[in-house]
Amino acid sequence: MKDMPRHIAVEGTYNIRDLGGYVTAQGTRIPPRRFLRADCLHRLEPGGTEHLLGEGLRCVIDLRTVNEVAQAPSHFDGLAGVDYVNLPLFDDLSPAALANADGAHLHPLVPFYIRALDTRSDALRDIVTRIAQVSDGAVLFNCTAGKDRTGIVAALLLGLAGVSEAEIIEDYVLTEQMIPDLVAEFLSISRANGGDVARYATLLESPADTMAKMLSHLSVQYGGVEDYLLHSGVIRSDLLRLQERLCGA
């Protein structure tokens, strides 16, 4: 993205990034400050909410579980000028729990992502539909680290716009460069609680092959992102509206 930075640096966050600038199938670029992906927003420093409002933020979709939100409420819940909604990608299961799915020969995130697509299509339908309903300003979707749940949704949006697989993977991998301090914090907490730090560290990675295999699953099993979202129940008019916003209309 040439005219605006992809990373939006806000104190108290690590991984707020703009999907703007990626080249779509139509040869256009996703407009800046329309679709933002992020980590958790509960530790925003004073002025952080105003900063994001100044970037055009109008809607926040919190992908965390109800329990996560209760323990660490978003600063945007109830804030005037922003439509905040909690649409959990999972109800009670954490990414760490789902990563125990079958696939011992694969990176543990691969079966987690594939199982998320196959079993949480209703949740993804609701999330994508809500994003499609935003007609002005920026919509931000976030989870805790802005990597797994957020990464899946970002990949679906970029795929819907026809962004190349290489750039979708690049966008996913970039998270690992953004959150080393957050990873260190998570591992420190796990160590203090007697957790399996080595396994947890693996789950905090963002390997390119993981996203490549997820995209391959979408293609082989569903015919691609658009067909997957239609199969999930997103209505075509919402998909068309969302594609228009993604492609610069």
C-alpha positions as CSV (number, residue, x, y, z in Angstrom):
1,M,0.0,0.0,0.0
2,K,1.8,3.1,-1.2
3,D,-0.2,6.0,0.1
4,M,-1.1,4.8,3.7
5,P,0.8,2.4,6.1
6,R,-0.6,-1.1,6.4
7,H,0.2,-1.2,10.1
8,I,-1.7,1.2,12.3
9,A,0.4,1.8,15.4
10,V,-1.8,2.4,18.4
11,E,-0.4,2.1,22.0
12,G,-1.7,-1.0,23.8
13,T,-2.0,-3.0,20.5
14,Y,0.4,-4.9,18.4
15,N,-1.3,-6.1,15.2
16,I,-3.8,-3.6,13.8
17,R,-3.4,-3.8,10.0
18,D,-5.2,-2.6,6.9
19,L,-6.2,-4.9,4.1
20,G,-6.1,-2.0,1.8
21,G,-3.6,-2.0,-1.1
22,Y,-3.8,-5.6,-2.1
23,V,-4.5,-6.1,-5.8
24,T,-7.9,-7.7,-6.6
25,A,-8.9,-9.9,-9.5
26,Q,-10.3,-6.8,-11.2
27,G,-6.8,-5.2,-11.2
28,T,-7.9,-2.6,-8.7
29,R,-6.5,-2.3,-5.2
30,I,-8.6,-2.8,-2.0
31,P,-9.2,0.8,-0.8
32,P,-7.4,1.8,2.4
33,R,-9.2,2.1,5.7
34,R,-12.2,0.0,4.8
35,F,-11.2,-3.4,6.3
36,L,-9.0,-3.6,9.4
37,R,-7.7,-6.7,11.1
38,A,-6.5,-6.5,14.7
39,D,-5.5,-8.1,18.0
40,C,-7.4,-7.5,21.3
41,L,-8.4,-3.9,21.9
42,H,-8.9,-4.0,25.7
43,R,-5.5,-2.5,26.5
44,L,-5.7,0.5,24.3
45,E,-3.9,3.5,25.8
46,P,-5.8,6.8,26.4
47,G,-6.5,8.3,23.0
48,G,-6.4,5.0,21.2
49,T,-10.1,4.9,20.5
50,E,-10.0,8.4,19.1
51,H,-7.0,7.5,16.9
52,L,-9.0,4.7,15.3
53,L,-12.1,6.8,15.0
54,G,-9.9,9.3,13.2
55,E,-8.9,6.5,10.8
56,G,-12.6,6.1,9.9
57,L,-13.5,3.2,12.2
58,R,-17.3,2.7,12.2
59,C,-17.8,-1.0,13.1
60,V,-16.0,-3.4,15.4
61,I,-16.6,-7.2,15.1
62,D,-15.1,-9.0,18.1
63,L,-14.4,-12.6,17.2
64,R,-13.6,-13.7,20.8
65,T,-15.7,-16.0,22.9
66,V,-18.2,-14.6,25.4
67,N,-15.9,-15.5,28.3
68,E,-12.9,-13.8,26.7
69,V,-15.0,-10.6,26.2
70,A,-16.3,-10.7,29.8
71,Q,-12.7,-11.1,31.1
72,A,-11.3,-8.4,28.9
73,P,-14.0,-6.0,27.6
74,S,-13.4,-4.1,24.4
75,H,-13.1,-0.3,24.7
76,F,-15.5,0.0,21.8
77,D,-18.4,-1.8,23.5
78,G,-20.9,1.0,24.0
79,L,-18.7,3.8,22.5
80,A,-20.7,6.4,20.7
81,G,-20.0,6.5,17.0
82,V,-19.0,2.8,16.7
83,D,-21.2,-0.2,16.1
84,Y,-19.7,-2.9,18.3
85,V,-20.8,-6.5,18.0
86,N,-19.5,-9.7,19.5
87,L,-19.7,-12.5,17.0
88,P,-17.6,-15.4,18.4
89,L,-16.0,-17.6,15.8
90,F,-16.1,-20.3,18.5
91,D,-18.5,-20.6,21.4
92,D,-16.3,-22.1,24.1
93,L,-13.5,-23.8,22.3
94,S,-10.1,-22.0,22.2
95,P,-7.8,-22.3,19.2
96,A,-5.5,-24.3,21.4
97,A,-8.2,-26.9,22.1
98,L,-9.2,-27.2,18.4
99,A,-5.6,-27.6,17.4
100,N,-5.7,-31.1,18.9
101,A,-7.7,-32.3,15.8
102,D,-6.4,-35.1,13.7
103,G,-3.4,-34.5,11.6
104,A,-0.2,-35.5,13.5
105,H,1.9,-35.2,10.4
106,L,0.8,-31.6,9.9
107,H,1.5,-28.4,11.7
108,P,-1.1,-28.4,14.5
109,L,-2.7,-25.2,13.1
110,V,-3.6,-26.9,9.8
111,P,-6.4,-29.2,11.2
112,F,-7.6,-26.4,13.4
113,Y,-8.1,-24.0,10.5
114,I,-9.7,-26.7,8.3
115,R,-12.0,-27.8,11.1
116,A,-13.0,-24.2,11.7
117,L,-14.0,-23.9,8.1
118,D,-15.9,-27.2,8.1
119,T,-17.7,-26.9,11.5
120,R,-18.1,-23.2,12.0
121,S,-19.6,-22.2,8.7
122,D,-22.7,-20.7,10.4
123,A,-20.5,-18.4,12.5
124,L,-18.4,-17.4,9.5
125,R,-21.6,-16.7,7.6
126,D,-22.8,-14.3,10.3
127,I,-19.4,-12.6,10.5
128,V,-19.0,-12.1,6.7
129,T,-22.7,-11.0,6.5
130,R,-22.1,-8.4,9.2
131,I,-19.0,-7.1,7.4
132,A,-20.9,-6.9,4.2
133,Q,-23.5,-4.6,5.9
134,V,-21.0,-1.9,6.6
135,S,-21.4,0.6,3.8
136,D,-19.3,3.5,5.0
137,G,-16.1,3.9,6.9
138,A,-13.9,1.1,8.2
139,V,-14.9,-2.2,9.8
140,L,-12.4,-3.8,12.2
141,F,-12.5,-7.5,13.1
142,N,-10.3,-8.8,15.9
143,C,-9.5,-11.6,18.3
144,T,-6.8,-11.9,20.9
145,A,-3.6,-12.0,18.9
146,G,-5.1,-11.1,15.5
147,K,-3.7,-14.3,14.1
148,D,-6.0,-17.4,13.9
149,R,-9.7,-16.3,14.0
150,T,-8.8,-13.0,12.5
151,G,-6.5,-14.6,10.0
152,I,-9.2,-16.9,8.8
153,V,-11.7,-14.0,8.2
154,A,-9.0,-11.9,6.6
155,A,-8.1,-14.8,4.2
156,L,-11.8,-15.2,3.2
157,L,-12.1,-11.4,2.5
158,L,-8.9,-11.3,0.5
159,G,-10.0,-14.5,-1.4
160,L,-13.4,-13.0,-2.1
161,A,-11.6,-10.0,-3.7
162,G,-9.5,-12.3,-5.8
163,V,-6.2,-11.4,-4.2
164,S,-3.5,-13.8,-5.2
165,E,-2.8,-16.8,-3.0
166,A,0.7,-15.6,-2.5
167,E,-0.4,-12.3,-1.1
168,I,-3.1,-13.9,1.2
169,I,-0.3,-16.1,2.6
170,E,2.0,-13.1,2.9
171,D,-0.7,-11.2,4.9
172,Y,-1.1,-14.2,7.2
173,V,2.7,-14.6,7.8
174,L,3.1,-10.9,8.6
175,T,1.5,-11.5,12.0
176,E,4.5,-13.3,13.3
177,Q,6.6,-10.2,12.8
178,M,4.0,-8.0,14.6
179,I,3.5,-9.9,17.8
180,P,6.8,-11.2,19.3
181,D,6.2,-9.2,22.5
182,L,2.7,-10.6,22.8
183,V,3.9,-14.1,22.2
184,A,6.5,-13.7,24.9
185,E,3.8,-12.5,27.3
186,F,1.5,-15.5,26.5
187,L,4.4,-18.0,26.9
188,S,5.4,-16.4,30.2
189,I,1.8,-16.8,31.5
190,S,1.7,-20.4,30.3
191,R,5.0,-21.2,32.0
192,A,3.8,-19.7,35.2
193,N,0.7,-21.8,35.0
194,G,2.6,-25.0,34.4
195,G,1.5,-25.3,30.8
196,D,3.1,-27.1,27.8
197,V,5.1,-24.1,26.7
198,A,6.8,-25.8,23.7
199,R,3.4,-26.9,22.2
200,Y,1.9,-23.5,23.0
201,A,4.8,-21.8,21.2
202,T,4.0,-23.8,18.1
203,L,0.4,-22.7,18.2
204,L,1.6,-19.1,18.2
205,E,3.4,-19.4,15.0
206,S,2.2,-18.2,11.6
207,P,3.8,-20.6,9.0
208,A,3.1,-20.0,5.4
209,D,2.3,-23.6,4.7
210,T,-0.6,-23.5,7.2
211,M,-2.5,-20.9,5.3
212,A,-1.5,-22.5,2.0
213,K,-3.2,-25.8,3.1
214,M,-6.3,-23.9,4.3
215,L,-6.6,-22.2,0.9
216,S,-6.1,-25.6,-0.8
217,H,-8.9,-27.1,1.3
218,L,-11.2,-24.2,0.4
219,S,-10.5,-24.8,-3.3
220,V,-10.7,-28.6,-3.3
221,Q,-13.6,-29.1,-1.0
222,Y,-15.7,-26.1,-1.8
223,G,-14.6,-24.7,-5.1
224,G,-13.0,-21.6,-3.6
225,V,-13.9,-18.8,-1.2
226,E,-17.0,-17.5,-3.0
227,D,-18.6,-20.9,-3.3
228,Y,-17.7,-21.7,0.4
229,L,-19.4,-18.5,1.6
230,L,-22.5,-19.3,-0.5
231,H,-22.5,-22.8,0.8
232,S,-22.3,-21.4,4.3
233,G,-25.4,-19.3,3.8
234,V,-24.1,-15.9,2.9
235,I,-26.7,-14.5,0.4
236,R,-25.4,-13.5,-3.0
237,S,-26.4,-9.9,-2.8
238,D,-24.3,-9.5,0.4
239,L,-21.3,-11.1,-1.4
240,L,-21.7,-8.8,-4.4
241,R,-21.9,-5.8,-2.1
242,L,-18.9,-6.9,-0.2
243,Q,-16.9,-7.6,-3.4
244,E,-17.8,-4.1,-4.6
245,R,-16.4,-2.5,-1.5
246,L,-13.3,-4.7,-1.6
247,C,-12.6,-3.9,-5.2
248,G,-13.0,-0.2,-4.9
249,A,-16.6,0.7,-5.5
